[in-house]
Amino acid sequence: MIDLFKKEIKKLARVFLDPTFIFLTVAGNGMLIVATVAVYYLEKGTANAQIKTYFDSLWWGISTITTVAYGDILPQTLAGRIIGIILMYTGTVLFISFTGVILSFLMQEEVEKEMSPIEKEIRAEEKEQKRMEQLLVEIRNRLDRLEKK
């Protein structure tokens, strides 16, 4: 049981060090920071009493990008709402991508196990096909020699 746990931890470590995972993490966090800073400056000083500090904006951004959206903080300006829409779509795409990267690493061993017998069968078929082609070439050569006589 402990060996299985260690094996899975190693897989997850490989996932977290994968360039795709790192890119998604940096891109997602970058998008979150840009959006929350923009919304903070757009909403601060307006009639929006919900966003007073950057932390309020960060709270809104995290709940929006994770699609939790508690609704306790809402942007009031048109630009803030457009940023919110973009952040919602970005969050959905990011989490789908994260799931795909993690699952591909976790399932890679299982897929390889399933593919091995099929690959062996394909190699055997290819070998048999080459043997048959060689036999056909030999037969053709014999026929050519017989026709010449």
C-alpha positions in Angstrom: 0.0 0.0 0.0 2.8 2.4 0.9 4.7 1.5 -2.3 1.5 2.3 -4.3 1.2 5.6 -2.5 4.9 6.5 -3.2 4.4 5.5 -6.9 1.4 7.8 -7.2 3.2 10.7 -5.5 6.1 10.3 -8.0 3.6 10.5 -10.8 2.1 13.6 -9.4 5.5 15.2 -9.0 6.2 14.5 -12.7 2.9 16.1 -13.5 3.7 19.3 -11.5 7.1 19.5 -13.3 5.7 19.0 -16.7 6.1 22.1 -18.9 2.4 22.1 -19.9 1.3 22.1 -16.3 3.8 24.9 -15.4 2.6 27.0 -18.4 -1.0 26.6 -17.4 -0.2 27.5 -13.9 1.7 30.6 -14.8 -0.8 31.7 -17.5 -3.8 31.1 -15.1 -2.2 33.0 -12.3 -1.0 35.8 -14.6 -4.6 36.2 -16.0 -6.0 36.2 -12.4 -3.6 38.9 -11.3 -4.1 41.1 -14.4 -7.9 40.7 -14.1 -8.1 41.4 -10.3 -5.8 44.5 -10.6 -7.9 45.8 -13.5 -11.2 45.3 -11.7 -9.8 46.8 -8.5 -8.8 50.0 -10.3 -12.0 50.1 -12.4 -14.3 49.5 -9.4 -12.5 51.5 -6.7 -14.0 54.9 -6.3 -17.2 54.0 -8.1 -20.5 53.3 -6.5 -19.4 49.8 -5.8 -19.1 49.5 -2.1 -18.1 45.8 -2.3 -14.6 46.3 -3.6 -12.7 48.6 -1.2 -9.3 46.8 -1.1 -7.3 44.7 -3.5 -8.1 41.7 -1.4 -11.8 42.2 -2.1 -10.9 42.2 -5.8 -8.7 39.1 -5.4 -11.5 37.3 -3.5 -13.9 38.1 -6.4 -11.3 37.0 -9.0 -10.6 33.7 -7.3 -14.2 32.9 -6.8 -14.9 33.8 -10.4 -12.0 31.9 -12.1 -12.9 28.8 -10.1 -16.5 29.3 -11.2 -17.7 29.2 -7.5 -18.9 32.8 -7.8 -20.4 33.3 -4.4 -22.1 36.5 -5.5 -21.0 38.4 -2.4 -18.8 40.7 -4.6 -19.9 41.8 -8.0 -18.4 44.3 -10.4 -20.7 47.2 -11.2 -18.9 48.7 -14.2 -19.4 47.4 -17.7 -15.6 46.8 -18.1 -15.5 45.0 -14.8 -18.3 42.7 -15.9 -16.6 42.0 -19.2 -13.4 41.1 -17.4 -15.5 38.8 -15.2 -16.9 37.0 -18.3 -13.5 36.5 -19.7 -12.3 35.2 -16.3 -15.1 32.7 -16.1 -14.3 31.3 -19.6 -10.6 31.3 -18.8 -11.2 29.4 -15.5 -13.3 26.8 -17.3 -10.7 26.2 -20.0 -7.8 26.2 -17.4 -9.4 23.6 -15.2 -10.3 21.4 -18.1 -6.7 21.6 -19.3 -5.4 20.8 -15.9 -7.6 17.8 -15.6 -6.4 16.6 -19.0 -2.7 17.0 -18.2 -3.1 15.2 -14.8 -5.2 12.4 -16.2 -2.8 11.8 -19.1 0.0 11.3 -16.7 -2.0 9.1 -14.3 -3.4 6.9 -17.1 -0.2 6.7 -19.2 0.9 3.4 -17.6 -2.5 1.8 -18.0 -2.7 2.8 -21.6 0.8 1.4 -22.2 -0.2 -1.9 -20.6 -3.3 -2.1 -22.8 -1.3 -1.2 -25.9 1.5 -3.7 -25.4 -0.4 -6.8 -26.6 -1.9 -4.9 -29.5 1.5 -3.6 -30.5 3.0 -7.1 -30.3 0.2 -8.4 -32.5 0.7 -5.6 -35.0 4.5 -6.4 -35.1 3.8 -10.1 -35.7 1.3 -9.2 -38.5 3.9 -6.9 -40.1 6.6 -9.6 -39.9 4.2 -12.1 -41.5 3.3 -9.6 -44.2 7.0 -9.1 -45.0 7.5 -12.9 -45.1 4.6 -13.2 -47.5 6.0 -10.4 -49.7 9.3 -12.1 -49.9 7.6 -15.4 -50.9 5.7 -13.6 -53.6 8.9 -12.0 -54.9 10.5 -15.5 -55.0 7.5 -17.0 -56.8 7.5 -14.1 -59.3 11.2 -14.7 -59.9 10.6 -18.4 -60.5 7.8 -17.6 -62.9 10.0 -15.1 -64.8 12.7 -17.8 -65.1 10.2 -20.4 -66.3 8.8 -17.9 -68.9 12.3 -17.3 -70.3 12.9 -21.0 -70.9 
